[in-house]
Amino acid sequence: MGRATATAIGRSLPVGEGRVHATHWWIVDGETYLGAIDLRHYLNAFLLEGGGHIGYSVRPSARRRGLASWALGAVLLKAPALGLDRVLLTCDDGNVGSARTIESNGGVLEDVRSTETGVKRRYWITLDDAGHSHSSMAATRTVAS
Ligand SMILES: CC(C)(COP(=O)(O)OP(=O)(O)OC[C@H]1O[C@@H](n2cnc3c(N)ncnc32)[C@H](O)[C@@H]1OP(=O)(O)O)[C@@H](O)C(=O)NCCC(=O)NCCS
């Protein structure tokens, strides 16, 4: 598996109104694109409400192979370098695959709330200095199969 190709957005560059600095990675297997994941460097009010620090997607043909879980774990390792000791992850209520991805990486559910982009499950992952989650995987599993 080719791991990640990063396109870092320089923090010195200005961002537009309502935008934040972020780093974007592609998940690739050789020359084949499999998915992508973003790490937002900080939250604004919109992201705190329902967007979170990290977003990801995996192409349909590559799903259910552990890619999103792996990519999230890999990106969490990058968070401490940005000064983040915890990160917010959200998903649509009912997005079982994303909820499981978050929970298996130590996400602790804070709440489920209505936002301007729909009903969101909001999770925090608390990190140690190396970017490993403090939470146990089993204790945070809340979504039934
Ligand atoms: C959500 C998404 C990123 C998951 O990617 P993935 O690579 O298939 O996820 P993984 O293979 O790492 O699976 C993670 C867990 O979710 C489970 N899962 C994944 N898709 C699932 C589905 N459709 N239904 C039920 N469980 C699912 C897996 O079985 C696994 O569970 P486990 O930890 O108990 O083994 C992918 O389905 C996707 O891109 N969806 C569209 C975009 C999206 O929803 N992005 C997230 C926005 S918050």
Ligand as a Chemical Component Dictionary entry (heavy atoms), coordinates in Angstrom:
data_LIG
# 
_chem_comp.id                   LIG 
_chem_comp.type                 NON-POLYMER 
_chem_comp.pdbx_formal_charge   0 
_chem_comp.three_letter_code    LIG 
# 
loop_
_chem_comp_atom.comp_id 
_chem_comp_atom.atom_id 
_chem_comp_atom.alt_atom_id 
_chem_comp_atom.type_symbol 
_chem_comp_atom.charge 
_chem_comp_atom.model_Cartn_x 
_chem_comp_atom.model_Cartn_y 
_chem_comp_atom.model_Cartn_z 
_chem_comp_atom.pdbx_ordinal 
LIG C1  C1  C 0 -17.028 6.054  5.988  1  
LIG C2  C2  C 0 -15.894 5.532  5.121  2  
LIG C3  C3  C 0 -14.784 6.582  5.070  3  
LIG C4  C4  C 0 -15.355 4.222  5.745  4  
LIG O1  O1  O 0 -14.220 3.836  5.005  5  
LIG P1  P1  P 0 -13.673 2.322  5.042  6  
LIG O2  O2  O 0 -12.277 2.337  4.522  7  
LIG O3  O3  O 0 -14.652 1.435  4.382  8  
LIG O4  O4  O 0 -13.678 2.027  6.613  9  
LIG P2  P2  P 0 -12.957 0.796  7.334  10 
LIG O5  O5  O 0 -12.784 -0.314 6.361  11 
LIG O6  O6  O 0 -11.752 1.320  8.024  12 
LIG O7  O7  O 0 -14.068 0.348  8.375  13 
LIG C5  C5  C 0 -14.154 0.928  9.654  14 
LIG C6  C6  C 0 -15.228 0.194  10.442 15 
LIG O8  O8  O 0 -16.502 0.568  9.921  16 
LIG C7  C7  C 0 -17.204 -0.561 9.488  17 
LIG N1  N1  N 0 -17.918 -0.166 8.304  18 
LIG C8  C8  C 0 -17.402 0.457  7.208  19 
LIG N2  N2  N 0 -18.385 0.717  6.340  20 
LIG C9  C9  C 0 -19.527 0.231  6.896  21 
LIG C10 C10 C 0 -20.887 0.192  6.475  22 
LIG N3  N3  N 0 -21.261 0.695  5.300  23 
LIG N4  N4  N 0 -21.801 -0.360 7.312  24 
LIG C11 C11 C 0 -21.438 -0.857 8.497  25 
LIG N5  N5  N 0 -20.149 -0.861 8.969  26 
LIG C12 C12 C 0 -19.228 -0.320 8.159  27 
LIG C13 C13 C 0 -16.145 -1.608 9.221  28 
LIG O9  O9  O 0 -16.666 -2.919 9.299  29 
LIG C14 C14 C 0 -15.181 -1.321 10.332 30 
LIG O10 O10 O 0 -15.723 -1.840 11.538 31 
LIG P3  P3  P 0 -14.817 -2.551 12.634 32 
LIG O11 O11 O 0 -13.955 -1.473 13.221 33 
LIG O12 O12 O 0 -15.818 -3.125 13.567 34 
LIG O13 O13 O 0 -14.014 -3.584 11.894 35 
LIG C15 C15 C 0 -16.378 5.223  3.672  36 
LIG O14 O14 O 0 -17.520 4.388  3.746  37 
LIG C16 C16 C 0 -16.716 6.468  2.871  38 
LIG O15 O15 O 0 -15.852 7.061  2.219  39 
LIG N6  N6  N 0 -17.987 6.887  2.937  40 
LIG C17 C17 C 0 -18.429 8.089  2.183  41 
LIG C18 C18 C 0 -17.788 9.358  2.747  42 
LIG C19 C19 C 0 -18.003 9.482  4.238  43 
LIG O16 O16 O 0 -19.050 9.122  4.788  44 
LIG N7  N7  N 0 -16.956 10.026 4.892  45 
LIG C20 C20 C 0 -16.999 10.262 6.320  46 
LIG C21 C21 C 0 -17.643 11.569 6.576  47 
LIG S1  S1  S 0 -17.789 11.845 8.342  48 
# 
loop_
_chem_comp_bond.comp_id 
_chem_comp_bond.atom_id_1 
_chem_comp_bond.atom_id_2 
_chem_comp_bond.value_order 
_chem_comp_bond.pdbx_ordinal 
LIG C1  C2  SING 1  
LIG C2  C3  SING 2  
LIG C2  C4  SING 3  
LIG C2  C15 SING 4  
LIG C4  O1  SING 5  
LIG O1  P1  SING 6  
LIG P1  O2  DOUB 7  
LIG P1  O3  SING 8  
LIG P1  O4  SING 9  
LIG O4  P2  SING 10 
LIG P2  O5  DOUB 11 
LIG P2  O6  SING 12 
LIG P2  O7  SING 13 
LIG O7  C5  SING 14 
LIG C5  C6  SING 15 
LIG C6  O8  SING 16 
LIG C6  C14 SING 17 
LIG O8  C7  SING 18 
LIG C7  N1  SING 19 
LIG C7  C13 SING 20 
LIG N1  C8  SING 21 
LIG N1  C12 SING 22 
LIG C8  N2  DOUB 23 
LIG N2  C9  SING 24 
LIG C9  C10 SING 25 
LIG C9  C12 DOUB 26 
LIG C10 N3  SING 27 
LIG C10 N4  DOUB 28 
LIG N4  C11 SING 29 
LIG C11 N5  DOUB 30 
LIG N5  C12 SING 31 
LIG C13 O9  SING 32 
LIG C13 C14 SING 33 
LIG C14 O10 SING 34 
LIG O10 P3  SING 35 
LIG P3  O11 DOUB 36 
LIG P3  O12 SING 37 
LIG P3  O13 SING 38 
LIG C15 O14 SING 39 
LIG C15 C16 SING 40 
LIG C16 O15 DOUB 41 
LIG C16 N6  SING 42 
LIG N6  C17 SING 43 
LIG C17 C18 SING 44 
LIG C18 C19 SING 45 
LIG C19 O16 DOUB 46 
LIG C19 N7  SING 47 
LIG N7  C20 SING 48 
LIG C20 C21 SING 49 
LIG C21 S1  SING 50 
# 
